[in-house]
């Protein structure tokens, strides 16, 4: 039996087809399914309740209780379980864990996965997925071969631990896109020194699956940088922006959802994340043809591209509001110049490349300078600002995962005569000690917006129970009539309540 092992952490809404003769051990997906088990979450809540109240423990308790409510609320919104998973991963992987796990990312405590020395240091610390790695390693002694599949550097800390657990008597391989790119450095790490790095391994074929789905969807998922399947059949995934212009070719090839990256939009055209410029009118027409054929276009906004200043980003935001170019703008991400990318300019703007820090031997990107580019010190604030503005128009993706792109939010109908609890919001109590007596303080937490609001203890039960549409008068019958409108407006503005049509 040959084992194809997928370490944490990766896009767990994708599952691979097992190559002939191999058994897949998807440790990443098993890990995320385990942490969402109600029994584990209940124990985690109880553990936080027993600990001294600190900002960290109270934040973790808030996230866990909110995630429990949203998970039990069900699948009416395809993104809600993913938001709940993201909250749980954040809550459970704080200190003393060395690897802080997010839905689509990890952070090393005091380091980076772009530096092998940090990876080797951090594997000595506990990680949230240690139990899952130990379970996977139990299958190694009887295997004819173990192949670790590395898509990204995010999997490296777990992969090092798994490699060290593989018996010397079992052949060990390291493969996948990340392994192929960084083979020279990885081969020097102690855990991988005896491993082989096969070069003739075919890419995996991925299917999209909800976190709790037993079977994946029938279409193939195309990761960033990969090609659509050559043998036909329905597919979804990443394509260059320019590919949209040939809508008929995309549809005939089986495309159901095209994910594209863009940097700016103006009346002259749209600049893709690869630096290509596409005329606006032909692009809008092509997206309309795709929509008519049953396909959709999901766009990611790459912020901070060479030569794109803050004013250009603001113009892009305004134009997207006036003239929706894509079916859904799923979110923002910082622009990066991927290592190995060719060219010395971006959309005609000359780019000067800088040397990465010498100790970042696993660097993913190349630092650059270009006239007119948003300063690095301003980028985080700009990303936050643009994401907040986009969120006011439509929900954003809970993370860069395939399931979210494949199931974008349904278009909302603004306004309405009735109100109800926002579907991504939960009212949860946190313990507070007042004069030696523990009394709960109520908070409204929205996992879509990230907002947290302290609630009056008299209002909290009323709002928490408003999962079905009611009138303002019915919900706030105990309040003076003159206060009802103000309270409703405040809670709608903070995404605690939402207005709906009867």
TAHUKA-V691801 format. One record per pair of residues at least 12 apart in sequence whose ideal C-beta (glycine too) atoms are under 10 Angstrom apart, sorted by the first residue. I is the first residue (numbers start at 1). GAP is how many residues later the second one is. Records with the same first field share a line. If there is no record, write none. Layout:
I = GAP + GAP
This chain:
1 = 20 + 21 + 22 + 138 + 141 + 142 + 143 + 144
2 = 16 + 17 + 18 + 19 + 20 + 21 + 141 + 142 + 143 + 144 + 145 + 169 + 171
3 = 19 + 20 + 21 + 22 + 133 + 136 + 137 + 139 + 140 + 141 + 142 + 143 + 144 + 145 + 163 + 167
4 = 12 + 14 + 15 + 17 + 18 + 19 + 20 + 21 + 22 + 141 + 142 + 143 + 144 + 145 + 169 + 171 + 172 + 197 + 200
5 = 17 + 18 + 19 + 20 + 21 + 22 + 23 + 128 + 131 + 132 + 134 + 135 + 138 + 141 + 142 + 143 + 144 + 153 + 154 + 157 + 158 + 161 + 167 + 168
6 = 18 + 19 + 20 + 21 + 22 + 23 + 24 + 130 + 141 + 142 + 143 + 144 + 145 + 149 + 152 + 153 + 170 + 198
7 = 18 + 19 + 20 + 21 + 24 + 122 + 125 + 126 + 129 + 141 + 142 + 143 + 144 + 147 + 148 + 149 + 150 + 151 + 152 + 153 + 154 + 155 + 156 + 169
8 = 18 + 19 + 20 + 21 + 22 + 23 + 24 + 91 + 93 + 98 + 119 + 120 + 121 + 124 + 125 + 128 + 146 + 147 + 149 + 150 + 151 + 153 + 154
9 = 18 + 19 + 22 + 23 + 80 + 84 + 90 + 92 + 93 + 94 + 95 + 96 + 97 + 118 + 119 + 120 + 143 + 145 + 146 + 147 + 148 + 149
10 = 16 + 17 + 18 + 19 + 22 + 94 + 139 + 140 + 141 + 142 + 144 + 145 + 148 + 166 + 391
11 = 17 + 18 + 92 + 93 + 140 + 141 + 143 + 195 + 197 + 210 + 212 + 388 + 389 + 390 + 391 + 392 + 393
12 = 14 + 16 + 17 + 18 + 19 + 20 + 21 + 70 + 73 + 91 + 92 + 197 + 199 + 389 + 390 + 391
13 = 16 + 19 + 69 + 72 + 90 + 91 + 193 + 194 + 195 + 196 + 197 + 198 + 200 + 203 + 204 + 208 + 386 + 388 + 389 + 390 + 391 + 392 + 393 + 394
14 = 12 + 14 + 15 + 137 + 190 + 192 + 193 + 194 + 195 + 202 + 207 + 209 + 223 + 387 + 388 + 389
15 = 13 + 14 + 189 + 191 + 192 + 193 + 194 + 198 + 200 + 201 + 202 + 206 + 387
16 = 133 + 187 + 188 + 189 + 190 + 191 + 200 + 205
17 = 187 + 188 + 189 + 190 + 199 + 203
18 = 186 + 187
19 = 128 + 182 + 183 + 185 + 186
21 = 123 + 124
22 = 122 + 123 + 125
23 = 116 + 120
24 = 125 + 180
25 = 107 + 110 + 111 + 112 + 114 + 115 + 118 + 121 + 122 + 123 + 124 + 137
26 = 110 + 123
27 = 102 + 105 + 106 + 108 + 109 + 110 + 121 + 128 + 131 + 132 + 135
28 = 101 + 104 + 121 + 123 + 126 + 127 + 130
29 = 103 + 180 + 182
30 = 99 + 102 + 105 + 106
31 = 58 + 70 + 96 + 97 + 98 + 99 + 100 + 101 + 102 + 104 + 105 + 127
32 = 50 + 53 + 56 + 57 + 69 + 71 + 97 + 100 + 179
33 = 52 + 99 + 178 + 179
34 = 94 + 95 + 97 + 98 + 101
35 = 32 + 50 + 53 + 54 + 56 + 57 + 58 + 66 + 93 + 94 + 96 + 97
36 = 31 + 32 + 35 + 45 + 48 + 49 + 52 + 53 + 175 + 176
38 = 30 + 33 + 34
40 = 48 + 52
41 = 23 + 24 + 26 + 27 + 30 + 43 + 47 + 50 + 51
42 = 22 + 26
44 = 16 + 17 + 19 + 20 + 23 + 24 + 44 + 47 + 48
45 = 15 + 16 + 19 + 20 + 22 + 23 + 46
47 = 13 + 14 + 17 + 45
48 = 12 + 13 + 14 + 15 + 16 + 17 + 43 + 44 + 382 + 383
49 = 12 + 16 + 381 + 382 + 389
53 = 377 + 378 + 379 + 380 + 385
56 = 35 + 38 + 39
57 = 34 + 37 + 373 + 374
58 = 372 + 373 + 374 + 383 + 385
59 = 31 + 32 + 35 + 371 + 386 + 393
60 = 27 + 28 + 30 + 31 + 32 + 33 + 34
61 = 30 + 367 + 368 + 369 + 370
62 = 25 + 29 + 364 + 366 + 367 + 368 + 381 + 383 + 390
63 = 21 + 23 + 24 + 25 + 26 + 27 + 28 + 29 + 31 + 365 + 382 + 384 + 389
64 = 20 + 23 + 24 + 26 + 27 + 28 + 364
65 = 22 + 26 + 361 + 362 + 363 + 364 + 365 + 378 + 380
66 = 17 + 18 + 21 + 22 + 25 + 358 + 359 + 360 + 361 + 362 + 377 + 378 + 379 + 380 + 381 + 386
67 = 13 + 14 + 16 + 17 + 18 + 19 + 20 + 21 + 22 + 23 + 24 + 359 + 361 + 378 + 380
68 = 16 + 19 + 20 + 358 + 360
69 = 15 + 356 + 357 + 358 + 359 + 376 + 378 + 395
70 = 12 + 13 + 14 + 15 + 17 + 353 + 354 + 355 + 356 + 375 + 376 + 377 + 378
71 = 12 + 13 + 14 + 16 + 17 + 141
72 = 12 + 354
73 = 348 + 350 + 351 + 353 + 394
75 = 135 + 137
76 = 347
77 = 318 + 330 + 332 + 333 + 346 + 347 + 371
78 = 132 + 320 + 325 + 326 + 328 + 329 + 330 + 331 + 332
79 = 316 + 317 + 318 + 319 + 320 + 322 + 324 + 325 + 328 + 329 + 330 + 344 + 345 + 368 + 369
80 = 318 + 343 + 344 + 367 + 368
81 = 129 + 130 + 131 + 317 + 322
82 = 21 + 22 + 128 + 129 + 315 + 316 + 317 + 319 + 321 + 322 + 325 + 365
83 = 20 + 312 + 314 + 315 + 316 + 321 + 341 + 363 + 364 + 365 + 367
84 = 19 + 127 + 314 + 340 + 342 + 363
85 = 17 + 18 + 126 + 313 + 314 + 316
86 = 15 + 16 + 17 + 18 + 19 + 312 + 313 + 315 + 361
87 = 16 + 311 + 358 + 360 + 363
88 = 13 + 15 + 40
89 = 12 + 13 + 14 + 15 + 16 + 17 + 39 + 40
90 = 12 + 13
92 = 36
93 = 13 + 14 + 16 + 33 + 34 + 35 + 36
94 = 15 + 34
95 = 14 + 30
96 = 13 + 29 + 30
97 = 12 + 25 + 28 + 29 + 30 + 31 + 32 + 33
98 = 12 + 13 + 20 + 23 + 24 + 25 + 26 + 27 + 28 + 29 + 30 + 59
99 = 12 + 14 + 20 + 23 + 24 + 26 + 27 + 28 + 29 + 30 + 31 + 55 + 58 + 59
100 = 27 + 28
101 = 26 + 27 + 28 + 53
102 = 52 + 297
103 = 294 + 295 + 296 + 297 + 298 + 301
104 = 48 + 50 + 229 + 293 + 294 + 295 + 296 + 297 + 300
105 = 47 + 49 + 294 + 295
106 = 16 + 21 + 22 + 46 + 47 + 48 + 49 + 50 + 51 + 52
107 = 47
108 = 13 + 14 + 17 + 48 + 49
109 = 12 + 13 + 16
110 = 12 + 15
111 = 46
112 = 41 + 245 + 247 + 248 + 250 + 251 + 252
113 = 39 + 40 + 41 + 42 + 43 + 44 + 65 + 247 + 249 + 251
114 = 39 + 42 + 68 + 225 + 242 + 243 + 245 + 246 + 247 + 248 + 249 + 250 + 251
115 = 38 + 242 + 244 + 245 + 246 + 247 + 248
116 = 37 + 40 + 44 + 66 + 69 + 70 + 72 + 73 + 243 + 244 + 245 + 246
117 = 72 + 242 + 243 + 244 + 245
118 = 38 + 39 + 241 + 242 + 244
119 = 34 + 37 + 38 + 40 + 41 + 67 + 70 + 72 + 243
120 = 36 + 37 + 40 + 69 + 70 + 71
121 = 36
122 = 34 + 35 + 38
123 = 33 + 34 + 35 + 36 + 37 + 38 + 41 + 68
124 = 37
125 = 32
127 = 30 + 31 + 34
129 = 28 + 29 + 32
130 = 28 + 31
132 = 26
133 = 24 + 25 + 26 + 28 + 29 + 31 + 32
134 = 27 + 28 + 31
136 = 22 + 25 + 26 + 29
137 = 24 + 25 + 26 + 27 + 28 + 29 + 30
138 = 27
140 = 22 + 25 + 26 + 27 + 29 + 30 + 32
141 = 24 + 25 + 26 + 28 + 29
142 = 25 + 28
143 = 23 + 24 + 26 + 27 + 28 + 29
144 = 26 + 27
145 = 21 + 25 + 26 + 27 + 28 + 51
146 = 16 + 17 + 19 + 20 + 21 + 24 + 25 + 26 + 27 + 28 + 49
147 = 24 + 25 + 26 + 27 + 28 + 29 + 32 + 48 + 49 + 51 + 54
148 = 12 + 14 + 15 + 18 + 24 + 25 + 26 + 27 + 28 + 31 + 43 + 44 + 47
149 = 24 + 25 + 26 + 27 + 28 + 29 + 30 + 52 + 55
150 = 24 + 25 + 26 + 27 + 28 + 29 + 30 + 31 + 32 + 36
151 = 25 + 26 + 27 + 28 + 53 + 55 + 72
152 = 24 + 25 + 26 + 71 + 212
153 = 25 + 28 + 29 + 209 + 210 + 211
154 = 24
155 = 21 + 23 + 24
156 = 22 + 23 + 26 + 30 + 33 + 206
159 = 15 + 17 + 19 + 20 + 27 + 30 + 32 + 33
160 = 26 + 29 + 30 + 31 + 32
161 = 30
162 = 29
163 = 23 + 26 + 27 + 28 + 29 + 30 + 31 + 32
164 = 25 + 26 + 27 + 28
165 = 26
166 = 25 + 28 + 29
168 = 26
171 = 23 + 24 + 25
172 = 19 + 20 + 21 + 22 + 23 + 24
173 = 19 + 22 + 23 + 24 + 25 + 28
174 = 12 + 13 + 15 + 17 + 18 + 21 + 22 + 23 + 24
175 = 20 + 21 + 22 + 23 + 24 + 25 + 26 + 27 + 28 + 29
176 = 21 + 25 + 27 + 28
177 = 26 + 27 + 46 + 47 + 48 + 49
178 = 184 + 186
179 = 13 + 16 + 18 + 19 + 22
180 = 17 + 18 + 19 + 21
181 = 157 + 158 + 159 + 181 + 183
182 = 15 + 157 + 179 + 180 + 181 + 182
183 = 14 + 16
184 = 13 + 177
185 = 176 + 177 + 178
186 = 175 + 176
188 = 173
203 = 20 + 23 + 24
204 = 19 + 22
205 = 15 + 16 + 17 + 21 + 24 + 26 + 30
206 = 13 + 14 + 15 + 16 + 17 + 20 + 29 + 31 + 196
207 = 12 + 13 + 14 + 195
208 = 12 + 13 + 27 + 28 + 29 + 49 + 193 + 194 + 195 + 196 + 197 + 198 + 199
209 = 12 + 193 + 194
210 = 193 + 196 + 197
211 = 190 + 192
213 = 190
217 = 17 + 19 + 39 + 185 + 186 + 189 + 190
218 = 15 + 16 + 17
219 = 14 + 15 + 16 + 17 + 18 + 35 + 36 + 37 + 38 + 187
220 = 12 + 13 + 14 + 15 + 16 + 17 + 34 + 36
221 = 14 + 15 + 16 + 17 + 36 + 38 + 181 + 182 + 184 + 185
222 = 13 + 14 + 15 + 16 + 17 + 33 + 35 + 36 + 37 + 180
223 = 14 + 15 + 36 + 179
224 = 13 + 14 + 15 + 35 + 37 + 49 + 76 + 114 + 176
225 = 13 + 113
226 = 12
227 = 12
228 = 15 + 22 + 25 + 26 + 27 + 30
229 = 24 + 25
230 = 23
231 = 23
232 = 20 + 21 + 22
233 = 20 + 21
234 = 19 + 20 + 21 + 22 + 23 + 61
235 = 15 + 18 + 19 + 20 + 21 + 22 + 23
236 = 18 + 19 + 20 + 21 + 22 + 23 + 59 + 60 + 62 + 166 + 169 + 170
237 = 18 + 19 + 20 + 21 + 22 + 61 + 165 + 168 + 169
238 = 20 + 21 + 22 + 23 + 35 + 60 + 62 + 164 + 167
239 = 14 + 16 + 18 + 19 + 20 + 21 + 22 + 33 + 58
240 = 18 + 20 + 21 + 32 + 33 + 34 + 36 + 38
241 = 17 + 19 + 20 + 21 + 22 + 28 + 29 + 30 + 31 + 32 + 33 + 34 + 35 + 36 + 37 + 42 + 56 + 58 + 85
242 = 18 + 28 + 30 + 32 + 34 + 35 + 36 + 41
243 = 12 + 15 + 17 + 29 + 33 + 35 + 43
244 = 14 + 16 + 26 + 28 + 34 + 38 + 39 + 40 + 41 + 42 + 43 + 45 + 46 + 51 + 53 + 55 + 81 + 82
245 = 33 + 34 + 37 + 38 + 40 + 41 + 42
246 = 40 + 43
247 = 36 + 38 + 39 + 40 + 41 + 42 + 43 + 44 + 45 + 46 + 48 + 50
248 = 38 + 41 + 42 + 45
250 = 36 + 39 + 40 + 43 + 45 + 47
251 = 38 + 39 + 41 + 42 + 43 + 44
252 = 41
254 = 41
255 = 35 + 38 + 39 + 40 + 41 + 42
256 = 34 + 37 + 38 + 39 + 40 + 150
257 = 33 + 38 + 39 + 40 + 41 + 70 + 71 + 145 + 148 + 149 + 150 + 151
258 = 29 + 32 + 37 + 38 + 39 + 40 + 41 + 68 + 69 + 147
259 = 37 + 38 + 39 + 40 + 41 + 67 + 69 + 71 + 141 + 143 + 146 + 147
260 = 12 + 13 + 14 + 18 + 23 + 27 + 37 + 38 + 39 + 40 + 66
261 = 12 + 13 + 38 + 39 + 40 + 41 + 44 + 72 + 74
262 = 12 + 14 + 16 + 21 + 37 + 38 + 39 + 40 + 43 + 54 + 58 + 63 + 64 + 67
263 = 12 + 14 + 38 + 39 + 40 + 41 + 42 + 43 + 44 + 45 + 49 + 50 + 53 + 72 + 83 + 84
264 = 13 + 37 + 38 + 39 + 41 + 43 + 44 + 45 + 48 + 49 + 51 + 52 + 55 + 83
265 = 13 + 15 + 18 + 34 + 36 + 47 + 48 + 50 + 51 + 52 + 53 + 54 + 55 + 58 + 60 + 61
266 = 14 + 46 + 49 + 50 + 53
267 = 13 + 14 + 48 + 52 + 56
268 = 12
269 = 12 + 13 + 14 + 78
270 = 13 + 14 + 29 + 46 + 49 + 55 + 56
271 = 31 + 34 + 36 + 37 + 41 + 45 + 75 + 76 + 77 + 78
272 = 27 + 30 + 33 + 75
273 = 26 + 27 + 28 + 29 + 32 + 60 + 62 + 63 + 65 + 73
274 = 28 + 67 + 69 + 72 + 73
275 = 30 + 31 + 32 + 62 + 66 + 68 + 70 + 71 + 72 + 73 + 74 + 76
276 = 70 + 71
277 = 70 + 71
278 = 47
280 = 39 + 43 + 45
283 = 14 + 42 + 43
284 = 39 + 40 + 41 + 42
287 = 12 + 37 + 38 + 39 + 40
290 = 37
291 = 36
295 = 32
296 = 30 + 31 + 32 + 109 + 110 + 112
297 = 28 + 29 + 30 + 31 + 32 + 111
298 = 28 + 29 + 30 + 31 + 32 + 33 + 99 + 106 + 107 + 108 + 110
299 = 21 + 26 + 27 + 28 + 29 + 30 + 31 + 32 + 106
300 = 26 + 29 + 30 + 31 + 32 + 33 + 97 + 100 + 105
301 = 12 + 15 + 16 + 19 + 25 + 28 + 29 + 30 + 31 + 32 + 34 + 82 + 85 + 86 + 89
302 = 30 + 31 + 32 + 33 + 34
303 = 13 + 29 + 30 + 31 + 32 + 71 + 76 + 77 + 79 + 80 + 82 + 83 + 84
304 = 28 + 29 + 30 + 31 + 32 + 69 + 70 + 71 + 72 + 74 + 75 + 76 + 78 + 79
305 = 29 + 30 + 31 + 32 + 41 + 42 + 44 + 46 + 63 + 65 + 68 + 69
306 = 29 + 31 + 39 + 40 + 41 + 42 + 43 + 44 + 45 + 46 + 62 + 63 + 64 + 65 + 66 + 67 + 68
307 = 38 + 39 + 40 + 41 + 42 + 43 + 44 + 63 + 64 + 65 + 66 + 67
308 = 27 + 38 + 39 + 41 + 62 + 64 + 65 + 66
309 = 62 + 63 + 64 + 65 + 66 + 69
310 = 62 + 64 + 65 + 68 + 69 + 71 + 72 + 75 + 76
311 = 61
312 = 60 + 62
313 = 19 + 61 + 69 + 70 + 72 + 73
314 = 68 + 71 + 72 + 75
316 = 70
317 = 12 + 68 + 69 + 72 + 73 + 76
318 = 71
320 = 69 + 70 + 73
321 = 68 + 69 + 71 + 72
324 = 69 + 70
327 = 81 + 84
328 = 66 + 67 + 68 + 69 + 76 + 77 + 80 + 81 + 83
329 = 57 + 61 + 64 + 65 + 67 + 68 + 79
330 = 60 + 64 + 65 + 66 + 67 + 68 + 69 + 70 + 74 + 75 + 78 + 79
331 = 52 + 55 + 56 + 59 + 60 + 64 + 65 + 66 + 67 + 68 + 69 + 73
332 = 50 + 51 + 52 + 53 + 54 + 55 + 56 + 57 + 58 + 64
333 = 50 + 54 + 67
334 = 31 + 40 + 42 + 45 + 46 + 48 + 49
335 = 30 + 33 + 38 + 39 + 44
336 = 28 + 29 + 30 + 31 + 32
337 = 14 + 16 + 17 + 27 + 28 + 29 + 30 + 31 + 33
338 = 26 + 27 + 28
339 = 17 + 23 + 24 + 25 + 26 + 27
340 = 24 + 26
341 = 24 + 25
345 = 25
346 = 22 + 24 + 27
349 = 21 + 22 + 23 + 24
350 = 19 + 20 + 21
351 = 15 + 17 + 18 + 19 + 20 + 22
352 = 15 + 16 + 17 + 18 + 19
353 = 13 + 14 + 15 + 16 + 17
354 = 12 + 13 + 14 + 15
355 = 12
387 = 63
388 = 61 + 62
391 = 57 + 58 + 59 + 104
392 = 57 + 103
393 = 19
394 = 14 + 15 + 16 + 17 + 18
395 = 13 + 14 + 15 + 17 + 28 + 29 + 53 + 54
396 = 13 + 52 + 53
397 = 12
398 = 26 + 49 + 50
409 = 39
412 = 86 + 88
413 = 86 + 87 + 88
414 = 85 + 87
415 = 84 + 85 + 86
416 = 53 + 82 + 83 + 84 + 85 + 86
417 = 52 + 54 + 55 + 82 + 83 + 84 + 85
418 = 48 + 50 + 51 + 52 + 53 + 54 + 56 + 57 + 80 + 81 + 82 + 83 + 84
419 = 44 + 47 + 50 + 51 + 52 + 53 + 55 + 56 + 57 + 69 + 72 + 73 + 77 + 78 + 79 + 80 + 81
420 = 43 + 46 + 47 + 48 + 49 + 50 + 55 + 77 + 78 + 79 + 80
421 = 23 + 42 + 43 + 44 + 45 + 46 + 47 + 48 + 49 + 54 + 70 + 75 + 76 + 77
422 = 22 + 24 + 26 + 27 + 29 + 41 + 44 + 69 + 70 + 72 + 73 + 74 + 75 + 76
423 = 23 + 25 + 44 + 72 + 75
424 = 21 + 22 + 23 + 24 + 25 + 27 + 71 + 74
425 = 19 + 20 + 21 + 22 + 23 + 24 + 26 + 27 + 28 + 38 + 39 + 66 + 69 + 70 + 71 + 72 + 73
426 = 17 + 18 + 19 + 20 + 21 + 38 + 70
427 = 15 + 16 + 17 + 18 + 26 + 28 + 32 + 33 + 34 + 35 + 36 + 37 + 38 + 39 + 69
428 = 12 + 13 + 14 + 15 + 16 + 17 + 24 + 27 + 32 + 36
429 = 12 + 13 + 14 + 26 + 28 + 31 + 35
430 = 12 + 13 + 24
439 = 18
440 = 17 + 20
441 = 13 + 14 + 16 + 19
442 = 12 + 13 + 14 + 15 + 16 + 17 + 18 + 19 + 21 + 22
443 = 12 + 17
444 = 15 + 16 + 19 + 20 + 47 + 50 + 51 + 52 + 53
445 = 51
446 = 48 + 49 + 50
448 = 47
449 = 45 + 46 + 47
450 = 45
451 = 42 + 43 + 44 + 45
452 = 42
453 = 37 + 38 + 41 + 42 + 43
455 = 36 + 41
456 = 31
458 = 20 + 21
459 = 16 + 17 + 19 + 20 + 28 + 32 + 37
460 = 36
462 = 12 + 13 + 14 + 15 + 16 + 17
463 = 12 + 13 + 24 + 28 + 33 + 34
464 = 32
466 = 25 + 30 + 31
468 = 32
469 = 29 + 30 + 31 + 32 + 33
470 = 30 + 32
471 = 13 + 17 + 31
472 = 12 + 13 + 15 + 16 + 17 + 25 + 27
473 = 15
475 = 12 + 13 + 16 + 22
476 = 12 + 15
